[in-house]
Amino acid sequence: MFVDLAARCITGTVSGVGLRKHLDTIVVRKLALLVLLTMAGCVRISAGGEDRGLVPGDTGPGGGTVFLVAEEPFPCGVAGDRLCRYLEVAPQEAERKLAWSAAVNRGTSVPDAYDISPGAGLKNSLLVARQSGNDPSNSAAAYAAAYERNGYDDWYLPSADALNELCKYARALPAGVFDDMCDENGSLRDGFSAGTYWSSSESSESSAWLQNLEVGNSVQGFKDEKFIARPIRSF
């Protein structure tokens, strides 16, 4: 990716392959990019979001299961500078039961991590992971941000909207319309736990959005509660 401060725009993309040798290093690099974006004053959406002919249930490039194929590409990436059409979820073996953040941060807001839009999870997760004291052993977002599979290190904890789409797929409900909420209709597919999953979207300084896949409802949970973290990625 290239940042042209004179033109006040961004061009190019950041690959999700092989970037994260150490969690802290890649978080610093990506957060530095966010600072440059603010200085530049604009984001030029790069090419992307092409139709790859995949359907829900197919295996994605990261080795997960495709659970969303959007009719129209949506902004994604660490700064919303890319377009994506697909979301894939890591296998069930990647699930971990964790608090949203470390005890020292559970009453502290994460600036800019409140975004619920479908492609915002990577930005949210990296911001949460960067808080002092958060690491993959005590924070759902830090765990998801550190996850790697199939050579891809751009996995993250889903935003609230992406988690709602995951819920709809998990319950075999129609997906792809972001305003339609998951509910108790349908039945839970194999490969998902009948429990509550964290999103990366903060709802207050002490809580974040989560969703119960057993009944479909979306609620707020205190950050010190332990719920399921399951990494996803967008492409």
C-alpha positions as MATLAB code, in Angstrom:
seq = 'MFVDLAARCITGTVSGVGLRKHLDTIVVRKLALLVLLTMAGCVRISAGGEDRGLVPGDTGPGGGTVFLVAEEPFPCGVAGDRLCRYLEVAPQEAERKLAWSAAVNRGTSVPDAYDISPGAGLKNSLLVARQSGNDPSNSAAAYAAAYERNGYDDWYLPSADALNELCKYARALPAGVFDDMCDENGSLRDGFSAGTYWSSSESSESSAWLQNLEVGNSVQGFKDEKFIARPIRSF';
ca = [
       0.000    0.000    0.000;
       1.197    3.518   -0.805;
       0.087    6.661    1.009;
       0.355    9.819   -1.102;
       0.061   12.650    1.401;
       0.394   15.276   -1.324;
      -2.581   13.835   -3.185;
      -4.303   13.235    0.182;
      -5.283    9.730   -0.893;
      -4.374    6.084   -0.542;
      -3.733    3.601   -3.311;
      -2.990   -0.090   -3.317;
      -3.865   -2.917   -0.965;
      -2.364   -4.786    1.958;
      -2.065   -8.525    1.521;
      -3.211  -10.792    4.310;
      -0.640  -13.446    3.444;
       2.468  -13.817    5.535;
       2.376  -10.389    7.191;
       2.143  -11.340   10.849;
       5.403  -12.736   12.167;
       4.636  -11.289   15.597;
       1.242  -10.002   16.683;
       2.540   -6.762   18.157;
       4.617   -5.951   15.078;
       1.737   -6.264   12.650;
      -0.650   -4.397   14.947;
       1.802   -1.503   15.160;
       2.190   -1.452   11.384;
      -1.529   -1.490   10.736;
      -2.306    1.099   13.388;
       0.414    3.307   11.929;
      -1.447    3.007    8.652;
      -4.587    4.297   10.347;
      -2.652    7.348   11.526;
      -1.435    8.001    7.988;
      -4.990    7.699    6.708;
      -6.104   10.361    9.148;
      -3.275   12.620    8.026;
      -4.053   12.032    4.364;
      -7.707   12.879    4.864;
      -9.186   10.351    2.456;
      -9.266    6.688    1.515;
      -9.308    5.626   -2.104;
     -11.076    2.294   -2.341;
      -8.854   -0.171   -4.185;
     -10.015   -2.798   -6.606;
     -11.417   -5.946   -5.095;
     -14.648   -7.687   -4.322;
     -14.567   -9.730   -7.498;
     -16.937  -12.647   -7.944;
     -14.927  -15.849   -7.439;
     -17.855  -18.155   -8.067;
     -17.993  -19.346   -4.455;
     -21.196  -20.120   -2.590;
     -21.912  -20.455    1.143;
     -20.486  -23.727    2.412;
     -17.498  -23.712    0.045;
     -13.952  -23.728    1.385;
     -12.392  -20.272    1.342;
      -8.768  -19.419    0.514;
      -7.921  -19.333    4.210;
      -9.153  -22.886    4.711;
     -12.353  -21.824    6.467;
     -15.981  -22.102    5.385;
     -17.544  -19.356    3.280;
     -20.630  -18.133    5.140;
     -21.431  -14.907    3.319;
     -21.518  -14.025   -0.359;
     -22.645  -10.421   -0.584;
     -24.635   -9.227   -3.579;
     -22.565   -6.037   -3.632;
     -18.954   -5.652   -2.436;
     -18.531   -3.991    0.949;
     -15.619   -1.957    2.409;
     -13.150   -4.103    4.334;
      -9.530   -4.143    5.448;
      -7.829   -2.370    8.309;
      -8.873    1.063    7.031;
     -11.878    0.215    4.884;
      -9.728    0.805    1.802;
     -10.516   -2.514    0.128;
     -13.643   -4.106   -1.250;
     -14.693   -7.619   -0.274;
     -17.542   -9.869   -1.272;
     -16.964  -12.916    0.913;
     -16.610  -13.825    4.583;
     -15.179  -17.152    5.728;
     -15.136  -18.620    9.225;
     -12.379  -20.717   10.755;
     -13.158  -24.351   11.638;
     -14.901  -25.118   14.927;
     -11.608  -26.354   16.374;
     -10.481  -22.706   16.412;
     -13.128  -21.717   18.966;
     -11.898  -20.484   22.342;
     -13.853  -19.299   25.377;
     -12.378  -15.974   26.456;
     -13.211  -12.607   27.961;
     -13.433   -9.700   25.505;
     -10.362   -8.041   27.024;
      -7.896   -8.336   29.873;
      -9.072   -7.377   33.351;
      -7.108   -4.128   33.281;
      -9.047   -2.991   30.191;
     -12.548   -4.249   30.914;
     -13.814   -0.848   31.980;
     -11.869    1.127   29.392;
     -13.318    2.109   26.029;
     -11.418    1.297   22.844;
     -11.646    4.372   20.593;
     -13.011    3.564   17.112;
     -13.783   -0.085   17.952;
     -17.543    0.517   18.032;
     -17.998   -0.042   14.272;
     -20.588   -2.760   13.563;
     -20.384   -2.751    9.741;
     -19.624   -6.093    8.019;
     -16.011   -5.345    7.111;
     -14.993   -3.515   10.295;
     -13.904   -6.507   12.351;
     -10.242   -6.401   11.349;
      -9.877   -2.769   12.412;
     -11.796   -3.377   15.650;
      -9.793   -6.481   16.521;
      -6.418   -4.851   15.957;
      -7.377   -1.860   18.091;
      -8.483   -4.126   20.937;
      -5.390   -6.323   20.566;
      -3.171   -3.246   20.846;
      -4.494   -2.235   24.282;
      -1.799   -2.792   26.869;
      -2.398   -6.068   28.696;
      -4.493   -7.746   26.010;
      -3.032  -10.887   24.491;
      -4.348  -14.069   22.833;
      -4.681  -15.806   26.219;
      -7.031  -13.270   27.799;
      -8.766  -11.364   24.974;
     -11.139  -12.734   22.330;
     -10.150  -10.068   19.807;
      -6.421  -10.504   20.424;
      -6.798  -14.267   20.002;
      -8.643  -13.901   16.703;
      -6.178  -11.285   15.444;
      -3.277  -13.653   16.150;
      -4.896  -16.644   14.442;
      -3.261  -18.005   11.295;
      -4.407  -20.641    8.840;
      -3.452  -21.650    5.299;
      -0.779  -18.956    5.211;
      -3.256  -16.150    5.985;
      -2.778  -13.963    9.055;
      -5.603  -11.479    8.455;
      -8.177  -13.297   10.581;
     -10.118  -11.339   13.160;
     -13.103  -11.321   15.503;
     -16.259  -10.514   13.491;
     -18.001   -7.168   13.807;
     -21.584   -7.231   15.096;
     -23.023   -7.215   11.551;
     -20.667   -9.974   10.386;
     -21.505  -12.046   13.469;
     -25.199  -11.646   12.661;
     -24.501  -13.020    9.162;
     -22.567  -15.908   10.718;
     -25.564  -16.595   12.965;
     -27.883  -16.689    9.944;
     -25.593  -19.114    8.134;
     -25.194  -21.267   11.258;
     -28.990  -21.491   11.588;
     -29.519  -22.094    7.839;
     -31.380  -18.795    7.414;
     -31.254  -16.522    4.336;
     -28.144  -14.344    4.521;
     -26.726  -11.350    2.710;
     -29.211   -8.650    3.718;
     -27.394   -6.929    6.566;
     -30.504   -5.333    8.060;
     -32.189   -8.733    8.557;
     -31.544  -10.068   12.021;
     -30.847  -13.681   12.895;
     -33.587  -15.351   14.930;
     -34.691  -18.681   16.404;
     -35.973  -20.045   13.089;
     -34.032  -22.715   11.267;
     -31.770  -25.141   13.067;
     -28.137  -25.045   14.070;
     -25.764  -26.628   11.569;
     -23.005  -29.021   12.522;
     -19.753  -27.194   13.159;
     -21.181  -24.534   15.466;
     -21.647  -24.423   19.209;
     -25.053  -23.814   20.769;
     -23.711  -20.873   22.709;
     -22.874  -17.178   22.713;
     -20.188  -15.684   20.480;
     -18.277  -12.438   20.868;
     -18.158   -9.712   18.251;
     -15.336   -7.163   18.051;
     -17.810   -4.254   18.193;
     -17.757   -2.360   21.472;
     -21.118   -1.150   22.794;
     -19.885    0.789   25.846;
     -16.715    1.178   27.877;
     -17.600   -1.973   29.809;
     -19.518   -4.059   27.220;
     -19.500   -5.338   23.644;
     -21.976   -6.918   21.248;
     -22.414  -10.676   21.159;
     -24.848  -13.180   19.676;
     -26.346  -16.441   20.873;
     -26.357  -18.891   17.964;
     -28.725  -21.243   19.787;
     -31.617  -18.748   19.740;
     -30.287  -16.095   17.344;
     -30.566  -13.005   19.521;
     -28.005  -10.203   19.634;
     -27.300   -8.655   23.056;
     -24.624   -6.762   24.951;
     -22.274   -8.566   27.307;
     -19.836   -7.346   29.948;
     -16.239   -7.520   28.783;
     -15.174   -9.671   31.733;
     -17.574  -12.484   30.804;
     -16.214  -15.449   28.885;
     -17.914  -16.300   25.603;
     -16.844  -17.978   22.368;
     -14.264  -16.363   20.103;
     -14.235  -17.644   16.508;
     -11.977  -16.034   13.880;
     -13.254  -14.997   10.463;
     -11.676  -13.237    7.482;
     -12.908  -11.233    4.508;
     -11.809  -11.371    0.880;
];
